[in-house]
Amino acid sequence: MQTVALLTISNVFMTFAWYGHLKFKDSPLFTVILVSWGIAFVEYCFQVPANRIGHGQFTAAQLKTIQEVITLVVFSISRSST
């Protein structure tokens, strides 16, 4: 369960890093790149421990599948709220 929770948090940050900048089209590209990289760093700080913890319970393929399902759910929720 800890793995799924960490992957979910990771995906929330990932969604902001990948798509959040689209709301700031007037900002310089270099600025949104740096901000996105900063957010992605936080995302990575959750994803790496999730995968390390989860690898004892799941195979790499199962972890990737869990990650993709969570990604779709988080993205769907974030798109429906805008």
Backbone bond lengths (Angstrom), bond angles and torsions (degrees), N, CA, C in turn:
res aa  C-N    CA-C-N  psi(-1)  N-CA   C-N-CA  omega(-1)  CA-C   N-CA-C  phi
1 M - - - 1.446 - - 1.522 111.20 -
2 Q 1.323 117.33 -35.81 1.460 121.39 178.48 1.528 110.58 -61.01
3 T 1.319 116.53 -38.93 1.461 120.82 178.82 1.516 110.79 -61.55
4 V 1.310 117.23 -46.28 1.469 121.48 -179.00 1.533 110.28 -64.45
5 A 1.321 117.41 -40.37 1.465 120.64 178.95 1.530 110.87 -63.94
6 L 1.325 117.02 -45.55 1.463 120.26 178.83 1.526 111.80 -65.02
7 L 1.322 116.94 -39.27 1.462 119.88 177.83 1.528 111.46 -66.75
8 T 1.310 116.84 -34.25 1.472 120.44 177.82 1.528 109.90 -66.78
9 I 1.323 117.01 -46.84 1.465 120.20 177.31 1.525 109.94 -60.27
10 S 1.314 116.04 -43.94 1.461 121.13 178.14 1.525 111.39 -56.42
11 N 1.310 116.08 -42.97 1.458 120.38 -177.56 1.521 113.06 -70.41
12 V 1.309 117.72 -31.36 1.464 119.84 175.45 1.527 109.30 -62.14
13 F 1.331 116.26 -46.77 1.469 120.07 177.50 1.531 111.09 -64.24
14 M 1.325 116.61 -40.88 1.461 120.31 -179.70 1.523 111.01 -61.08
15 T 1.317 116.81 -42.67 1.463 120.86 -179.73 1.522 110.54 -62.07
16 F 1.346 116.94 -42.63 1.467 119.91 176.71 1.528 111.05 -64.44
17 A 1.324 116.69 -41.86 1.465 120.16 -178.56 1.525 111.22 -64.43
18 W 1.318 117.53 -40.17 1.462 120.93 -176.05 1.516 113.40 -80.49
19 Y 1.332 117.29 -36.93 1.467 119.58 -171.26 1.523 114.69 -120.22
20 G 1.312 118.67 -14.46 1.458 121.37 -177.56 1.517 113.52 -61.80
21 H 1.321 116.31 -33.05 1.461 120.13 -178.15 1.525 112.80 -65.29
22 L 1.313 117.68 -18.09 1.465 120.66 -178.64 1.530 111.61 -65.67
23 K 1.333 116.92 -19.64 1.465 120.63 177.09 1.531 111.77 -81.63
24 F 1.323 117.05 -8.15 1.465 121.81 -176.85 1.524 110.71 -120.46
25 K 1.307 116.45 54.31 1.468 121.42 -175.45 1.527 113.07 -66.28
26 D 1.330 117.31 -19.28 1.463 120.10 178.87 1.523 112.86 -85.29
27 S 1.316 116.99 -11.19 1.465 120.86 178.96 1.522 110.02 -76.56
28 P 1.330 116.67 148.19 1.466 119.42 178.16 1.528 111.31 -60.60
29 L 1.303 116.13 142.74 1.466 121.30 -177.99 1.526 111.46 -57.12
30 F 1.321 117.04 -42.61 1.462 120.42 -179.31 1.531 110.95 -59.16
31 T 1.327 116.82 -40.16 1.465 121.17 179.39 1.523 111.30 -64.17
32 V 1.325 116.90 -47.31 1.472 118.14 -178.55 1.524 111.12 -68.36
33 I 1.318 117.58 -29.34 1.468 119.79 175.35 1.527 109.76 -64.62
34 L 1.337 116.55 -47.51 1.470 119.49 179.92 1.521 112.11 -62.76
35 V 1.322 116.88 -42.75 1.469 120.14 178.99 1.527 109.95 -64.28
36 S 1.332 117.15 -43.45 1.467 120.72 178.94 1.525 111.06 -61.53
37 W 1.330 117.47 -40.48 1.461 120.73 178.08 1.519 111.07 -65.16
38 G 1.330 116.91 -37.51 1.463 120.11 177.10 1.517 111.91 -63.87
39 I 1.325 115.65 -42.96 1.469 120.04 177.70 1.525 110.06 -66.02
40 A 1.331 116.18 -40.26 1.470 120.46 179.77 1.525 110.81 -63.88
41 F 1.325 117.47 -33.31 1.464 120.15 176.74 1.531 110.54 -61.49
42 V 1.333 116.18 -44.95 1.470 119.95 178.17 1.534 109.40 -62.01
43 E 1.319 116.21 -42.27 1.472 121.13 177.88 1.523 110.40 -57.07
44 Y 1.323 115.78 -44.22 1.456 121.46 -178.61 1.532 111.05 -64.86
45 C 1.326 116.60 -33.01 1.470 121.01 178.84 1.532 112.20 -66.20
46 F 1.310 117.38 -20.33 1.473 121.12 174.62 1.529 111.13 -95.24
47 Q 1.327 116.51 -36.54 1.453 119.73 -175.45 1.530 112.86 -68.47
48 V 1.316 117.21 -44.63 1.468 120.08 -177.44 1.532 111.66 -61.32
49 P 1.334 119.11 -49.43 1.475 117.75 176.82 1.528 112.50 -62.40
50 A 1.330 117.11 -36.41 1.469 119.78 178.65 1.520 110.60 -59.40
51 N 1.314 116.19 -45.20 1.466 119.64 -179.10 1.525 112.14 -70.61
52 R 1.320 116.90 -36.15 1.469 119.20 177.94 1.517 111.25 -67.04
53 I 1.327 116.39 -43.95 1.470 120.79 178.66 1.529 109.73 -66.87
54 G 1.316 115.99 -44.98 1.455 121.10 -176.12 1.505 115.11 -69.93
55 H 1.337 116.69 -23.96 1.464 118.28 -177.15 1.514 112.26 -65.83
56 G 1.306 118.54 -19.21 1.459 121.30 174.91 1.521 112.50 -75.29
57 Q 1.342 116.37 -21.38 1.462 121.32 -178.06 1.521 112.57 -107.76
58 F 1.327 116.64 -29.13 1.461 121.72 -174.12 1.522 110.28 -125.87
59 T 1.311 116.02 156.59 1.460 120.16 171.87 1.528 108.05 -78.58
60 A 1.315 116.68 168.11 1.468 120.74 178.04 1.530 110.28 -60.64
61 A 1.321 117.22 -39.75 1.470 120.38 179.11 1.524 111.32 -64.76
62 Q 1.322 116.94 -39.53 1.464 119.92 177.95 1.527 111.35 -66.83
63 L 1.337 116.86 -40.55 1.461 120.39 177.31 1.526 110.79 -61.27
64 K 1.320 116.22 -42.57 1.470 119.97 179.25 1.525 110.78 -64.62
65 T 1.298 117.36 -40.34 1.466 121.11 178.32 1.524 110.61 -64.07
66 I 1.324 116.82 -45.15 1.463 120.86 177.26 1.523 109.59 -59.24
67 Q 1.329 116.69 -45.36 1.461 122.06 179.59 1.528 111.36 -57.85
68 E 1.317 117.10 -45.18 1.470 121.11 -177.95 1.529 111.65 -67.50
69 V 1.316 117.07 -39.85 1.469 120.15 178.16 1.525 109.83 -64.08
70 I 1.324 116.67 -45.21 1.466 120.16 177.98 1.525 110.24 -61.52
71 T 1.325 117.00 -41.97 1.466 121.06 178.48 1.517 111.11 -57.23
72 L 1.309 117.18 -46.17 1.469 120.84 179.89 1.525 111.67 -63.94
73 V 1.319 116.89 -41.10 1.465 120.48 -179.97 1.529 110.27 -66.64
74 V 1.328 117.68 -48.12 1.467 120.99 -178.82 1.521 110.06 -62.69
75 F 1.321 117.11 -43.97 1.465 120.36 -179.39 1.538 109.98 -63.96
76 S 1.318 116.89 -43.02 1.476 120.30 179.85 1.527 111.11 -61.78
77 I 1.316 116.33 -42.17 1.463 120.25 178.80 1.533 110.22 -66.03
78 S 1.320 116.78 -43.52 1.467 119.50 -178.00 1.531 111.06 -66.80
79 R 1.305 118.58 -33.26 1.466 121.28 179.80 1.516 110.67 -76.16
80 S 1.312 118.07 -32.45 1.460 120.04 -178.60 1.527 111.46 -76.21
81 S 1.328 117.29 -20.38 1.462 120.13 -179.65 1.516 113.48 -88.73
82 T 1.324 118.17 -4.01 1.469 119.65 179.73 1.503 111.93 -100.80
